[in-house]
Amino acid sequence: MDNNIIINREADGEKIIKKLRNGRKNVIFGAGSIGSLFKDVMDRVHIDIDSFLVNDGYKKTNKYKGIRIYELNEFPFNIGECNIIYSVFSNDLEILKDL
């Protein structure tokens, strides 16, 4: 999907920031250490994060860094209308198969 964002070493920061300011809800997929890092970076560039999203069975708490965490089965928004930031290691991309 065009609204999905995978950030890696080659990512163009300006393009990503522009995309995240397109009026859609910004969602970080993954609420672990990389998700925390992305949230901190987004705070520094004044981009709001609406929620964290995790696969079913992976939610350990309802909020992280003051932001609601949803499992896929309870996500209240249309994923196609959100900017999804994948905060996973490249060797963990298989967990995205449910999206």
C-alpha positions in Angstrom: 0.0 0.0 0.0 1.2 3.5 -0.8 0.6 4.8 2.7 2.9 2.3 4.4 6.3 3.5 5.4 9.3 1.4 6.0 12.3 3.3 7.4 15.7 2.0 6.9 19.3 3.4 6.5 18.5 4.5 2.9 15.2 6.3 3.8 14.8 9.9 2.7 13.9 11.9 5.8 12.4 14.8 4.0 10.1 12.6 1.9 9.0 10.7 5.0 8.2 13.8 7.0 6.2 15.2 4.1 4.3 11.9 3.8 3.6 11.9 7.6 2.1 15.4 7.4 -0.6 14.4 4.8 -3.5 14.6 7.2 -3.9 10.8 7.8 -3.5 9.2 11.2 0.0 8.2 12.0 0.4 4.7 13.4 3.5 2.9 14.5 3.4 -0.8 14.0 5.4 -2.3 16.8 5.6 -1.0 20.4 9.1 -2.2 21.3 12.4 -0.4 21.4 12.3 0.6 17.7 8.8 1.9 18.1 9.9 3.9 21.1 12.8 5.4 19.0 10.4 6.3 16.2 8.0 8.0 18.6 10.9 10.0 20.1 12.0 11.1 16.6 8.5 12.0 15.5 8.2 14.1 18.7 11.3 16.0 17.7 10.0 16.8 14.2 6.5 17.7 15.6 4.6 14.8 14.0 1.8 13.3 16.1 1.5 9.6 16.5 -2.1 8.5 17.0 -1.5 4.9 18.1 0.7 1.9 18.2 -0.4 -1.3 16.5 0.8 -4.8 17.2 -0.2 -8.3 16.0 -2.9 -10.1 17.9 -1.5 -11.6 21.1 1.4 -9.2 21.4 -0.1 -6.4 23.4 1.3 -6.3 26.9 -0.2 -3.0 28.0 -2.9 -0.6 26.8 -0.7 2.4 26.4 3.0 3.1 25.7 4.5 6.5 26.0 1.0 7.8 26.7 -0.3 6.5 23.4 -2.9 3.8 22.9 -1.8 0.3 21.7 -4.2 -1.7 19.6 -4.0 -5.3 18.4 -5.0 -5.9 14.8 -8.3 -7.4 15.8 -9.3 -4.3 17.7 -7.9 -1.5 15.6 -10.7 1.0 15.2 -9.4 2.8 12.1 -9.3 1.7 8.4 -5.7 0.8 7.9 -5.9 2.0 4.3 -6.5 5.5 5.7 -3.5 5.6 8.0 0.2 6.1 7.6 1.7 3.0 9.0 5.3 3.2 10.2 6.8 -0.3 10.5 9.2 -0.3 13.5 10.6 -3.8 13.1 14.0 -5.2 12.3 14.4 -6.2 8.7 14.6 -9.9 9.8 11.2 -9.5 11.5 9.3 -8.4 8.4 7.5 -11.8 8.3 5.3 -10.6 11.2 3.8 -8.0 8.9 2.0 -10.8 6.9 -1.3 -10.1 8.7 -1.5 -6.6 7.5 
